[in-house]
Amino acid sequence: MRDQGRNPISNGVHPVLLLTGYAAVALAPLGLAYAEGLPPRGFRDEFSSALALVAFAMLLMEFVLSGRFRVVSSRIGIDLTMRFHQLIARSLMGFILIHPFLYTTPINPALPWDASRQLTLGLSATSFATGTIGWVLLGVLIVLGIGRDQLPYRYETWRVLHGFGAAAIAIAGAHHAIDAGRYSSQPTIAAFWLFLVGIALLTLLVVYVITPLRQLRHPYRVISVEKAALKTWTVVIEPLRGQAIRFEAGQFVWLTLDRTPFAITEHPFSISSCPAERSRLGFTIKQAGDFTNTIGELGIGSRAYVDGPHGNVTLPGRDIPGVVLIAGGVGVAPIMSILREFRVQRDLRPLILIYGNRLAEQILYRSELDDMARVLRLDLHLVLSEPPPTWDGSVGRLDKPVLTKLLDIEANDGWLYIVCGPAPMIDSVEDILEELGVPMHRIVSEKFSYD
Ligand SMILES: Cc1cc2nc3c(=O)[nH]c(=O)nc-3n(C[C@H](O)[C@H](O)[C@H](O)COP(=O)(O)OP(=O)(O)OC[C@H]3O[C@@H](n4cnc5c(N)ncnc54)[C@H](O)[C@@H]3O)c2cc1C
């Protein structure tokens, strides 16, 4: 199992360096094409080639962005990495879809004044076929990605189709580029494409073969499954041998339960136990679909595998006098890990927890939270949108009136704001915090879904 140093946010590459490296690889084919010194064609032809060169490099880098490599996502977070992946996918789709329609240069035969056919598109039947396959598949893949949640098949099916569909596009695209591309057929640029395609396919090998093999060598077993609140369970696993993975409070893993890691039925869950308890890992899992609805039936002793830790909703490496924690529903899971670690470490920095639910029966770990409010410097605010008549806590959603009432932003100057829960709640809370004057760099969040 891959292990991780004690400070996740300093393990990743700095975002500026990441962006610079990304831009350098995306623009490299343009530089290489310019260096070839071929006679220039009209603007539309050169523009079309330039779009395709940049878009193909971006497409091949998509594999690295979505491969869950900590060196990429540790600092910026998986959320942002995946959003970047999606944004780039949409842009490159635009580039590649218009690419064939921009050309004005004739396809075979050679022009009389161009005996060496440098100004002619050399498009054989096979490169026409691979170009068309890649072009159509790319559109299909991206449209299916955007509409993923509306599709009638399972997330896992979508994920495998997405990965292997992308590999088919990479191979078809490389063939088309090297066979038909005026610049890409030059040996240096062809070698560049083969190198990037190799890296892209390697990332699939890492995700689908090497990581599961590593997980297989470090199995866990389920030691308890307990109901924690309405439709929510606490699952605890322990390694069959040795210690559990090292992680920081607030991080998450991809968890495989009762299946081989090759089955690709893993799901992301935050670790709700604390790092000090190295002998086991605890998760708080809410029923939300086909897999999570079966958690209550999970047998004690079932095998479990983890890939991680991932995520940057962590405290080490940040110089902060206090923390405001805002959780919606099961979003309290990573926050429990942070609070539990504070308790073990006897950390007496001030904390404010604003924890919102719809119903009282959904509140997780109520008595433990009350205990923590006694032993830590924790200001605990439970908020319900549909409270029972006897409720004496706050009432409402985690909206502007509630947050304005519960937070004194000026008094908490320099504090970190951690927000966890469903995507719509995070987006709205982040907007409100910014409106209330919290600088963006003081807010870190973990969405429990990808857009
Ligand atoms: C970083 C992160 C941390 C999370 N932590 C927790 C937690 O501590 N507790 C908790 O209850 N939930 C957590 N979730 C949400 C949890 O992963 C989903 O509820 C669960 O995967 C749903 O699976 P399902 O098959 O039951 O539901 P489905 O109906 O199959 O899926 C519902 C939606 O969940 C998402 N999803 C499903 N499978 C995956 C997957 N393998 N990878 C990514 N997204 C997927 C998809 O958007 C899907 O549309 C977290 C999610 C993320 C991204």
The ligand as an SDF file (V2000), in Angstrom:
LIG
                    3D

 53 58  0  0  0  0  0  0  0  0999 V2000
  -14.3470   12.7170   -1.7290 C   0  0  0  0  0  0  0  0  0  0  0  0
  -15.6400   12.0280   -1.3490 C   0  0  0  0  0  0  0  0  0  0  0  0
  -15.8240   11.6350   -0.0260 C   0  0  0  0  0  0  0  0  0  0  0  0
  -17.0240   11.0200    0.3390 C   0  0  0  0  0  0  0  0  0  0  0  0
  -17.2070   10.6470    1.6480 N   0  0  0  0  0  0  0  0  0  0  0  0
  -18.3680   10.0610    2.0140 C   0  0  0  0  0  0  0  0  0  0  0  0
  -18.5870    9.6500    3.3830 C   0  0  0  0  0  0  0  0  0  0  0  0
  -17.7340    9.7930    4.2590 O   0  0  0  0  0  0  0  0  0  0  0  0
  -19.7770    9.0700    3.6640 N   0  0  0  0  0  0  0  0  0  0  0  0
  -20.7610    8.8780    2.7150 C   0  0  0  0  0  0  0  0  0  0  0  0
  -21.8250    8.3520    3.0580 O   0  0  0  0  0  0  0  0  0  0  0  0
  -20.5780    9.2550    1.4440 N   0  0  0  0  0  0  0  0  0  0  0  0
  -19.4140    9.8280    1.0570 C   0  0  0  0  0  0  0  0  0  0  0  0
  -19.2190   10.1740   -0.2640 N   0  0  0  0  0  0  0  0  0  0  0  0
  -20.2900    9.8860   -1.2410 C   0  0  0  0  0  0  0  0  0  0  0  0
  -20.2450    8.4160   -1.6260 C   0  0  0  0  0  0  0  0  0  0  0  0
  -19.0320    8.1320   -2.3160 O   0  0  0  0  0  0  0  0  0  0  0  0
  -21.4180    8.0870   -2.5540 C   0  0  0  0  0  0  0  0  0  0  0  0
  -22.6110    8.3250   -1.8480 O   0  0  0  0  0  0  0  0  0  0  0  0
  -21.3970    6.6350   -2.9530 C   0  0  0  0  0  0  0  0  0  0  0  0
  -20.2630    6.3580   -3.7420 O   0  0  0  0  0  0  0  0  0  0  0  0
  -22.6970    6.3270   -3.6920 C   0  0  0  0  0  0  0  0  0  0  0  0
  -22.6120    5.0200   -4.2000 O   0  0  0  0  0  0  0  0  0  0  0  0
  -23.9300    4.1550   -4.4980 P   0  0  0  0  0  0  0  0  0  0  0  0
  -23.5400    3.0710   -5.4230 O   0  0  0  0  0  0  0  0  0  0  0  0
  -24.5680    3.7570   -3.2230 O   0  0  0  0  0  0  0  0  0  0  0  0
  -24.9010    5.1840   -5.1710 O   0  0  0  0  0  0  0  0  0  0  0  0
  -25.1890    5.3910   -6.7090 P   0  0  0  0  0  0  0  0  0  0  0  0
  -26.6390    5.6340   -6.8540 O   0  0  0  0  0  0  0  0  0  0  0  0
  -24.5760    4.3350   -7.5560 O   0  0  0  0  0  0  0  0  0  0  0  0
  -24.3780    6.7220   -6.9410 O   0  0  0  0  0  0  0  0  0  0  0  0
  -24.8820    7.9730   -6.5370 C   0  0  0  0  0  0  0  0  0  0  0  0
  -23.8740    9.0030   -7.0190 C   0  0  0  0  0  0  0  0  0  0  0  0
  -22.6750    8.8680   -6.2330 O   0  0  0  0  0  0  0  0  0  0  0  0
  -21.5480    9.0650   -7.0690 C   0  0  0  0  0  0  0  0  0  0  0  0
  -20.7320    7.8570   -7.0620 N   0  0  0  0  0  0  0  0  0  0  0  0
  -21.1570    6.5880   -7.0610 C   0  0  0  0  0  0  0  0  0  0  0  0
  -20.1320    5.7460   -7.0620 N   0  0  0  0  0  0  0  0  0  0  0  0
  -19.0360    6.5260   -7.0790 C   0  0  0  0  0  0  0  0  0  0  0  0
  -17.6570    6.2460   -7.1080 C   0  0  0  0  0  0  0  0  0  0  0  0
  -17.2000    4.9930   -7.1270 N   0  0  0  0  0  0  0  0  0  0  0  0
  -16.7800    7.2940   -7.1430 N   0  0  0  0  0  0  0  0  0  0  0  0
  -17.2350    8.5640   -7.1470 C   0  0  0  0  0  0  0  0  0  0  0  0
  -18.5310    8.8960   -7.1030 N   0  0  0  0  0  0  0  0  0  0  0  0
  -19.4070    7.8860   -7.0750 C   0  0  0  0  0  0  0  0  0  0  0  0
  -22.0350    9.3530   -8.4660 C   0  0  0  0  0  0  0  0  0  0  0  0
  -22.1060   10.7700   -8.6470 O   0  0  0  0  0  0  0  0  0  0  0  0
  -23.4070    8.7940   -8.4630 C   0  0  0  0  0  0  0  0  0  0  0  0
  -24.2340    9.4270   -9.3830 O   0  0  0  0  0  0  0  0  0  0  0  0
  -18.0320   10.7920   -0.6370 C   0  0  0  0  0  0  0  0  0  0  0  0
  -17.8220   11.1670   -1.9620 C   0  0  0  0  0  0  0  0  0  0  0  0
  -16.6460   11.7790   -2.3140 C   0  0  0  0  0  0  0  0  0  0  0  0
  -16.4370   12.1850   -3.7550 C   0  0  0  0  0  0  0  0  0  0  0  0
  1  2  1  0
  2  3  1  0
  2 52  2  0
  3  4  2  0
  4  5  1  0
  4 50  1  0
  5  6  2  0
  6  7  1  0
  6 13  1  0
  7  8  2  0
  7  9  1  0
  9 10  1  0
 10 11  2  0
 10 12  1  0
 12 13  2  0
 13 14  1  0
 14 15  1  0
 14 50  1  0
 15 16  1  0
 16 17  1  0
 16 18  1  0
 18 19  1  0
 18 20  1  0
 20 21  1  0
 20 22  1  0
 22 23  1  0
 23 24  1  0
 24 25  2  0
 24 26  1  0
 24 27  1  0
 27 28  1  0
 28 29  2  0
 28 30  1  0
 28 31  1  0
 31 32  1  0
 32 33  1  0
 33 34  1  0
 33 48  1  0
 34 35  1  0
 35 36  1  0
 35 46  1  0
 36 37  1  0
 36 45  1  0
 37 38  2  0
 38 39  1  0
 39 40  1  0
 39 45  2  0
 40 41  1  0
 40 42  2  0
 42 43  1  0
 43 44  2  0
 44 45  1  0
 46 47  1  0
 46 48  1  0
 48 49  1  0
 50 51  2  0
 51 52  1  0
 52 53  1  0
M  END
$$$$
